[in-house]
Amino acid sequence: MNGPMMDGGGCKAEREPEVRNWMARLEKELARAAELHDRMRDRISCVLRDQPPCCGEDTSPEKQLTPLAGEIRECVRKLDNLSSGYESLLVRIEL
């Protein structure tokens, strides 16, 4: 008796547009955060030490993901890059 409309969250066809909407908003916010990070870095560059050499990116092959999982993985990578950028700025500020 648990049909497509009775699963508690609506059917997949109803949820997909909402998921796509939130993915688009996530990507927009990531782009905005990246722009703010770049502006902050440019503004405080005069008080930053030289950046230490960084280690290589994780290039290990990953198994094939569903398209949505792939999009989420890419957003996580972008957010990780932003967080690493902020951490780098924090340790390089000379006061």
C-alpha positions in Angstrom: 0.0 0.0 0.0 3.1 2.2 -0.2 2.7 3.5 -3.7 4.7 6.3 -5.4 2.7 9.0 -3.7 2.7 7.3 -0.4 6.4 7.0 0.4 6.4 10.0 2.7 8.4 12.3 0.4 6.5 12.4 -2.8 7.4 10.5 -5.9 10.8 10.8 -7.7 9.3 12.9 -10.5 8.1 15.5 -7.9 11.4 15.6 -6.0 13.8 15.8 -9.0 13.0 19.5 -9.9 13.4 20.5 -6.2 16.8 18.7 -6.1 17.9 20.4 -9.3 16.8 23.7 -7.9 18.8 23.3 -4.8 21.8 22.1 -6.8 21.6 25.2 -8.9 21.4 27.4 -5.8 24.4 25.5 -4.3 26.5 26.1 -7.4 25.5 29.8 -7.4 26.5 30.2 -3.7 29.8 28.4 -4.4 30.6 30.8 -7.2 29.7 33.7 -5.0 32.0 32.4 -2.2 34.8 31.9 -4.7 34.4 35.5 -5.9 34.5 36.8 -2.3 37.5 34.7 -1.6 39.4 36.1 -4.6 38.4 39.7 -3.6 39.6 39.1 -0.1 42.8 37.6 -1.2 43.4 40.6 -3.6 42.6 43.1 -0.9 44.9 41.6 1.8 47.7 40.4 -0.5 50.0 43.2 0.8 50.0 41.5 4.2 50.5 37.9 3.1 53.6 35.9 3.2 54.6 33.9 0.2 52.5 30.8 -0.3 54.2 27.6 0.6 54.3 24.9 -2.0 51.2 22.7 -1.9 50.8 19.1 -2.3 49.3 17.5 -5.4 45.6 17.1 -5.8 44.0 13.7 -5.2 43.9 12.2 -8.7 43.0 8.7 -7.7 40.4 7.2 -10.1 36.9 6.9 -8.7 34.2 4.6 -9.7 31.4 5.9 -11.9 28.8 7.8 -9.9 25.3 8.7 -10.8 25.0 12.2 -12.4 23.6 13.7 -9.2 26.4 12.2 -7.0 28.9 13.5 -9.5 27.5 17.0 -9.3 27.6 16.8 -5.5 31.1 15.5 -5.5 32.2 18.4 -7.7 30.5 20.9 -5.4 32.3 19.3 -2.4 35.6 19.7 -4.2 34.9 23.4 -4.9 34.0 24.0 -1.3 37.1 22.1 -0.1 39.2 24.3 -2.4 37.6 27.4 -1.0 38.1 26.3 2.6 41.7 25.4 1.8 42.2 28.9 0.3 40.8 30.6 3.4 43.0 28.4 5.6 46.0 29.4 3.5 45.1 33.1 3.9 44.8 32.8 7.6 48.2 31.2 8.1 49.9 33.7 5.7 48.6 37.0 7.2 51.5 39.0 8.7 50.3 41.4 11.4 
